[in-house]
């Protein structure tokens, strides 16, 4: 359950990514060595930015002013390298001139050996000092990676070569022309995917189960067809920007092998990626993929590709001859960047080997423990506690006869409240079991749930020390008991309102909100009707003749009439409550 406007989420946070490995803050030490942003796009070939220095010679311990300038850019990484070994470690260290726009990084365990941006704000010029070390090589050059936007960047822009005095001039080795690498070919699909071979030749995951992507636009479809040492993957579903699948060792996002089909300028790019936690995926090159194709029609994205079952020597790619949980997610994308998935990913119920026997399976966007959590909370705070409160407030004279040593109304009230506390306690534990701890990504919902749990426990402790009927402390007990119970009910209803939007529960909207409003109105309306009835009954008795016997006789008749009315109202209320509860439980069960 989550809060509209307060929570978001997980597959991923909505990030406005601007630089290396999606770090708009400039903390890009992971890219110190290669100076390559992990954006999944090819770098630009013709630099638009320039590196200049204050002097062309240097001595150990001397400071050289270095300036990076050019068209507006958001991110950068600047290093000094041995001009005769550009793949070697950074040389020397830097001193900042303006700490508001740049920051020092520690690369190769040398503090201040690189400089990067501090924020993604646009800039046209960066100035720093380079401090020559005592053991500097004879020739130094400066290299810069500059990011204009997510998919437009330059890698290792070369600067001037500065040299120590009295050394041989630096000569550039003769360059050898290497052929430009060609990316894998991508073609257009001419027709929609077909589900006829699911369970026969294809391993298929479909939601709703057994839907047909050829006939149903809302069908989420993922298939794997083994062909000798490779697997053909087909993915289809409604999407505003991207579709993705991931192989995972568990039901948590992180350390997963993922593949993303991203819409950009009416073209679908198919890229492998890796997930390192609840963060933006890191895009890799498409080298491991072959036979890529895609199709867009009627708001449905379809893409396919072939991948070898095993990829020896390729990092972050799983062998497909093992069993994994399989995720399917979708969401919006802009400028080649994907945003947080629009709903909870579809996750298989168990681990599967997609290269094994063909199967036809489904998945769920809401896991069993979270379903049970929601169901128990709905039962406790929509039914048992509500009925228990009405009985204690209005049915004391109706069910005043003794039952197992106490008044019948009290026995029923106590049983319902104990049931509420037990269900709440069990439901409260389930998210901890699922998450393995506190959920920091569910907004205010877990905090409100914690308050409800505390109040429920306090109510039980308070009830255990209830003073006798005529004890002077009984009035204080009654008010305290009523106040804490009312507070718990209000907070519980707020928690349910906020929690219904949690991606883990994934209740369909907007009917869920209307149904909860209907339930609250139903309960409040019932209490108002019973309050009005109780008031009118008391007034009816007051206006009778002052003769005591006359009053008692008239009150008995009025009382009997009132009891029947209360029982009818309670019966109607319970039926209505069960109707609301059935709606919620059936919706949860369908997920």
N, C-alpha and C positions, 0 to 999 in steps of 0.2 A: 504494500500500500504506500502511496506517496502523496505529497502535497502539491496541488496545482500552484505553480509559480515558485515553489520552494525547492523542489527536487528535480532531478533529471533522470539523472541517472543517474549503465553501463551499460552494449558492447562499447562504448567509447564516449569520452567527453567531447562536447562541442568546443573545438579549438580553432583559433585563428592562427594558423601555423605560418611562420615567416622565415624560419632558418633551419640550420643544420639539425637533422633529427627532430624537427618540430620544436625547437627551443627558442621562443621569441625573447626570452630573457638573456640569450647569448651564452648560456652555460653549455658549451659545445665541446667539452674536452674529449668526448668519444671520437670526434672527427679531427683531432690534432694531427694524426699521422698522414692520412690521405687527403685531408682538407676537402672532403666530398660531402655535400649535404645528402642525407638519405631521404630524398623527396620522390624517388622513383621516376624522375624525368631526366632527359639528357641535358647536359650543360650546353650553354651557348658557345659558339666557336670563335666569335670575333669580339674581343674585350672592348668595352665601352668606358672603362675606368683606367685611371693612370696612377702609378706610384712614383713619387719624386723624393729625392733626398737632398739634404742641405750641403753635402760635400761628397766627393767621390773617393776620398781616401780616409782611412781611420787608423788609429793606434789602439792597442788594448787599454780598456778603461775609459775610452773617449765616448762621448754621446753624439749620436747622429740624429738629426730631426727627419722624420719620415712622414710623408703626407700621402694619404689615399684620397682621391677626388674623382668626380665624374657625375653623371646623371643621378637623380635621387635614388637611393637604395635603402633597404631596411636592415639588412644584416651583413656582417663581414667577419672574416677571420684573417688575421695578418700574422705572418711569421718571417723570421730570417733563417735562411738555410745556407749551407756550404754550396757555393755556385758550382763546384765540381762534383757534388753529390746531392742532388735535389731531393732524393728519396730518403736522405739521412734525417737525423733529429734536428729540432730547432736549435739555433745557435744564439747564445747571449740572452738578454732579457730586455724588457721594455719599461719605460716610465711614462705614466699618463700625463697628458696636458689638460684634458677636460674629462674628469671622472663622471660627468653627467651623461655622456654619450658613449663612453667606452669603458672596458674593464679588463683586468689582467687575468690570464688563465695559467694554470699549471699543466704544462705538457712535458711528457717524458721526465716527470718528477723534478722539473726545473720551474720554480715559481716565477711567474711573469714572463715566461718564454713565448707567449702568444697574446694577442689582443683581439677582443671581439666586441660586438655591440652590447649595450646594456638594455635597450628596449627596441621594439620594432618601429619606432617613429622614423620617418624619412629623414635622411641626411645626405649632404652632397660632399662633405669633406671631413676627414678624420686626421688629426695630427698627434703624433706620439714621439717619444725619444727612444732610440735603440741604444742600449748600453753594451759596448763591445767587451767580451770576456777576455781574461788574460790569456786563454789558450785558443784564441780565435783562428780559424783557417785563413789562408792568404786572401781568398776572394769570397765575398758575401753577396747574396742577392736576396731580395724581399719578394715574397709570394703572398698573394691575397685572393681569397675566395669572396665573391660579392653576390649578394642575393637581392635582386630587385623585387621579385615576388615569388610565390611558392614554386612555380614552374619555370621561372626565368632567372638563371644564375650563371655565374662564370666561376671556373675552378682554376686555382693556381695561376692567377694573372701575374706574369713576371714583371719585376721592377728592375731598376738599374743595378749593375754589379759594382760594388765598391771594394777597394783592395787596400791592403796594407802597403805602406811606402817601400820602395826598393825591392819589389818582387816582380817576377816576370808578368807581362800583361796577360790578362785572361783571354783565352781563345775558346770560342764555342765549338764543340765537336760538330763535325759534319752531320747534318740531320738526314735521317733516312725516312723516306715517305712510306707510311704504313697505310694500307687501305682502310677506309672508314668502315667501322662495323655496321652491319646492316641488321636492323631489328627483325624479329620474327614477323612473318606475313600474317595479316588479319583479313578475313573475308566476311562477306555478309551472308547471313542465313536467309534462305529463300522461303522457308516455311516454319511454322511453329513446331516445337518438340512434340513427340508422340509418346503416350504412356502405355501403349498396347503391349510392349515387351517387359513392363515392370513385373518383377518376380519370375520372369522367364530367362531373359538375357541381361536385363538391367537390374542393378540394385537401386531402388527408388525410395526417396523420402518425399512424402506429399502431405500438404495441409491445405484444406481438410483432407482426411484420409481418402484415398482412391479418387481424388479429383483429377481432371484431365486438363492440362495446360493448353491443349488445342481447342477446347470448348469453353473453358471457364477462365475469365480474366483474373479472378481473385485467387487462382490456384498457385500456391508456392510449390515449386517442383525442383527436385535435385536428383540427378541420376548418375550412376557410374557404370560404365560398360568396359569390362576387361577385354583387352586384345593382346594376347601374348604377354609382353613385358611392359605394357603401358595401359593406362586407363583413360577412357574418354569421359569427360565430365560435362554434363548439361545442367544449366541452372536457369530458372525462369520464375518470374513473379512480378507483381505490381511494385513499382519503385519510382521515387521522385529524383533519384540521383545515383544510387548504387545498390548492388546486390553483393553479398559476400558469403563465403562459407569458410569454416575453420575446422580443423581436426584438433581435438583436445584430449589430454589424458584425464581430465576431470570436467566438472560442469561449471568451472570458473574461467573467466577470461584471463589469459596470461600464459606466456610460454607456449603459444599455439602456432600451428602452421595454417596460414590463411591465404585466401585468394579473393581478389576484389575486382568486380566489373564496375567501372566508374564512367558515368556519362559526363562528357565535356564537349561543348560546342556540337551537340548532336552526333558525337562519335563516342563509342564505348571503348574504353581502354581496359585491357585485361592484365592484371598484375598480381604476382605473388607478393605476400607481405608476411610479416611476423608480428605477433602480439607479445609485448613484454609486460603487460599488466593492464590495469584499467586506464589506458591512455590511448592516444592516437596510434594506429598501426604504422610500422615502419615499412615503407614500400621497397621492394627489391626489383631487380631487373626481370624481364620476362623470359630470360634465357631457358629456364627449365620447361617452358611451355611451348607446345607446338599446335598446329591446326586450329588456331584461334579464330572464332567467328562470333558475330553478334547480330542482334535484330531488335528494333524498337517498333512497337505497334500498339495503339490503344492504351497507352500508359503502362504497358508491360515491357520489361526488359528481359531479354534472353541472351545468354552468352554460353559459349562452349570452348573447351580446350582439351588438349591431350597432354598427359604427364606420365613420365616413366614411373613405374612402381617403386623402384629404388633409384636414388640419386647420389651415388658415392661421390664424396668430395664437395657436395653442395651443402653449405651450412643452412640451418634453420628449416630444412625440409624433412618431413617425416617419411619413413618407409610406409607404403600403403599396404603392406602385407601383414599389418598388425591391426588391432582393434582400438577404436577411438570413439569418444562422443563426437557428434557432428553438429555444428552450429550453422544456422542460416539466418542472416541479418540483412536489413535494408534500412535506407535512410536518405537524407538529402546530401547533395554535393555541390560545391561551387569552386570553380577554377581548379579542378582536379583534386580538391581536398574534400574528404568525406567528413560529415558531421555525425554527431551522436545518432545511433540507430533510432528510428521513430517508435519502435516498440520492442518489447523483450524478444531477444533472438529465439527462433525455433530450435529446440534442443532435443536430440533423440533421448528416449527413455533409458537406454543402456548403451554400452559400447558395441560397435559393429566393425567388422572387417569388410570393407567395400569391395575387396578383390576376391572374396569368398563366394559362397552360393548366392545367387540373385535373391533378393528379398523385396518385399513391398511393405514399407513401414511408415509410421507417422512420427510425430513428435509433439512437444508441448511448449507453449510459451510461458507456462507457469508450472513450477516444479511441485511435486507431491507435498513436501513439507510445508510449502507456502500456501498451498490449497487448504491443507488441514488447519493451518494457523488461521486463515481467514474464516473458514467454516466454523471453527470453535468460537472465535470471537463474535461472529454474527449470532450464533445460538445463544451465547452467554448474555450479550448486551442488547439483543433485539427481542429476546423471548423470555428467558428465565428471570432476569433481573426486572424486566418491565412488569411481568405478571406478579412477581413477588412484591413489588412496590404497591401495586393496586390493591392486593389482598391485605397488606398491612395497613393501608390508608383507609379503605372503605369497607372491609369485610369482617372487622372485629365483632360487631353484633350479629352478623349473619352466621358465622361459624364459631360461636363461643363455647360450644360443648367440648368437653375434654376428649382428647385423643392421645393415648399413651402418656397420660399424666399432665399434658399441657393442652391449652385451647387449640382447637383444630386449625384456626387461621394461623396461629403461631407456628405450628408444626409444618404447615405447608410453606409459610414464608421462610422459615429457617432452612428447609430442604432446598428450596429454590435458590436461596442466597449461597448456601454451601456449594450447590452445583455450579453457580456462577463463578465462585472463587476457584473451584477446582478446574473448570474449563479454561478460565483466564490464566491460571498458572501453567497448565499444559501448553496452551497456545503461546504463552510468553516465551517458553523455552525453545520452541521449534525453530524460530529464526536464528537463535544462537547456535543450535545444532547445525543448521544449514550453512550459516556464514562462518562458523568456527569462531565467533566472537561478535562484537558490536558492529552493527551496520552503520558506517559513517556516510553512506550515500543515499539514505532514505529520508532526508530532511527532518522535519519535526516529528514524524510519525513514531519512531522508536522512543523518543523522549516522552511523548504523551502516553504511549503504552506503558512505559516504566512508571509514570505517575499513577496510572490506573491500577497497576499491579500493587504498588505500595498502599494505595487507599483500600484496595480489596483486603490486603493482609491486616491493615489497621482496623478495618471494620470487624473482622473475625476476632481479633484480640479484644476490641471494645465490647463486642457482644458476649464474649466469655466472662467478662466482669460486670455484666449488667446488674445494677442494684435492684433490690426487691421493689414491688409495685409502690409501696407507700414510703419508701426511703426518700429523705430530702434531696438526695443526689439524683433521683430518678429523672427529674425534669431536665437537669443539665445533660444527663445521658441521652435523653430523647432528642434534644436539640443537636447535640454533637453527632449522634448517630444519623440523624436526618441530614445534617449539613455535609458530612463526609460522603454519605451515600449519593446525595444529589450532585456533589462535585465530581464523584467518580463517574456517574452516568453522563454528565455533560462532557467531561474530558474524553470518555470512551466514544461518544457519538462523534466528537470532533476528530478523534484519531481514526475512526472508520471512514469519515468523509475524506480525510487526507490520504488515508491508506488505500482507498479504492483505485487511485490512479497509479499506484506503484507498479512498475513494469513486471515485477515478479508475480503479481496476482493477475494483471492484464485483463481486468473485467471490461467488457465492451461498453462503450459510451455512446451517447450521453445518458442512456436510460438509467445507468447505475446511480447517477446523482439524483435524478428525478425520483427513483425508487426510494432512496434514503430520505429525501425530503418528504415523500409520501408517508414513510414509516413514522418520522418524527411528528408530522401533522396528525397522523392516526392516533398516536399515543397521547399527544397533548389534547387533542379533541376529546378523547375518551375521558381523560382526567377532568376536563372542563365540564363535560356532561354529568359526571358523577358528583362533582363539587356543587353544581347547580341543583342537582337532585337532592343532595344532602341538605343544602340550605333551605330549599322549599319544604322539605319534610320537617325540619326543625321549626320553621315558621308556622306550618300547619298545626303542629302540636301547641305552639305558644298561644294561638288565638282561640283555643278551645276554652270551655267553661273552667272556672277556677276550682271547681270541686275536684278533689284529688282522685276520687274513684272514676269520675267522668274522664279526667285526663288520662289515667292509666288505660282505661278501656279504649279510648280514642287512639292513644299512642300505639297500643297493641295492633289495632286494625291498620293504622298508617304504617307501622313497622313491617307488618306482613306484606303490605303492598310494596313497600320500598325494597324488601328483600328480593322479591320476584324481579323487580326492575333491575336491581344490581346484578343478579345472576344472568339475566338476559344480556345485559351490556357486557359482562365479563365473557360470556360465551361468544358473542359477536367479536369482541376484541381479540380473544385468543385465535379465533378462525382467521381474522385479518392478519394477525401477527404471523401465523403459520403460512399464510399466502405469501407475505413479503419474504419470509425466511426461505420458502421453497424456491422463489425466484432467484435469490442470491445463490443458494446451494446448487441449483441446476446450472446457473451460469458458470460457477466455479468448476463444476464437474465437467463441463464441455470444453474447457481450455486444454 
